[in-house]
Amino acid sequence: MFNRARHKVSSRFSYRPEPDLSASIWMDAYRDYLFQQSSGSGVNKSFAVWNMNVTKKINEHQTIAVGVDNLFNHQDEELSLPGTFVHMNVRFTL
């Protein structure tokens, strides 16, 4: 089938040095991703994308998280992989 990988492997490592601090790094590897070009022919591509995030609980009602998607800036316009994306999340609960 076009526009999907024949094989996909995911792996995650999580670390919690303190009860209010955690970090994760994970990788999604795609092998033989059959991309359908506009001409109707297919091209096999293989690649891996690494991501990470760190979460810190400030207090009982506040949490902050910072993450990086596509850590090593893998880019491919045909597969809509634009590169690294950095994001931050602040959560408040009542």
C-alpha positions in Angstrom: 0.0 0.0 0.0 1.1 3.5 -0.7 1.9 6.2 1.9 2.6 3.9 4.8 5.6 2.0 6.1 6.0 -1.7 5.7 7.7 -1.9 9.1 7.5 0.5 12.0 9.5 0.2 15.3 8.9 2.5 18.3 11.0 2.7 21.4 10.8 4.8 24.5 13.0 5.5 27.5 11.5 7.4 30.5 13.4 8.6 33.5 12.0 10.0 36.8 14.8 11.2 39.1 12.3 12.9 41.4 8.6 12.5 42.0 7.9 15.9 40.4 10.3 15.7 37.5 10.2 13.3 34.5 11.9 13.1 31.1 11.2 10.9 28.1 13.0 10.2 24.8 11.5 8.1 22.1 12.1 7.1 18.5 9.8 6.0 15.7 11.6 4.2 12.9 10.0 3.6 9.5 11.3 1.1 7.1 10.3 0.8 3.5 7.8 3.7 3.6 6.2 3.5 0.1 5.5 7.0 -1.0 3.3 7.5 -4.0 4.5 10.3 -6.2 2.2 12.4 -8.4 3.2 10.3 -11.4 1.7 7.2 -9.8 5.0 5.5 -9.2 6.2 4.6 -5.7 9.5 5.4 -3.9 10.7 3.5 -0.8 12.0 5.7 2.0 13.4 4.7 5.4 13.9 7.1 8.3 13.8 7.6 12.1 12.4 10.4 14.1 13.5 11.1 17.6 11.5 13.1 20.2 11.9 14.2 23.8 10.1 16.0 26.5 10.7 17.1 30.1 7.9 17.6 32.6 8.2 19.4 36.0 5.4 19.7 38.6 5.8 23.1 40.1 3.2 22.5 42.8 -0.1 20.7 43.3 -1.8 22.9 40.8 0.9 23.8 38.2 2.8 21.7 35.7 5.2 22.8 33.0 6.4 20.7 30.1 8.9 21.4 27.3 9.4 19.1 24.3 11.2 18.7 21.0 9.7 16.7 18.2 12.1 15.6 15.4 15.1 16.2 17.6 17.7 15.7 14.8 15.8 17.8 12.2 15.0 15.1 9.6 13.3 16.9 6.7 11.4 15.5 3.8 8.9 17.7 1.9 7.3 14.7 0.2 6.5 13.1 3.5 5.5 16.3 5.3 8.4 16.2 7.7 9.2 19.9 8.1 12.0 19.5 10.7 12.3 20.2 14.4 9.4 21.5 16.4 9.8 22.9 19.9 6.8 23.2 22.2 5.9 24.2 25.7 2.9 23.4 27.8 1.8 25.0 31.1 -1.1 23.4 32.9 -3.1 25.0 35.8 -5.7 23.0 37.7 -8.2 24.3 40.2 
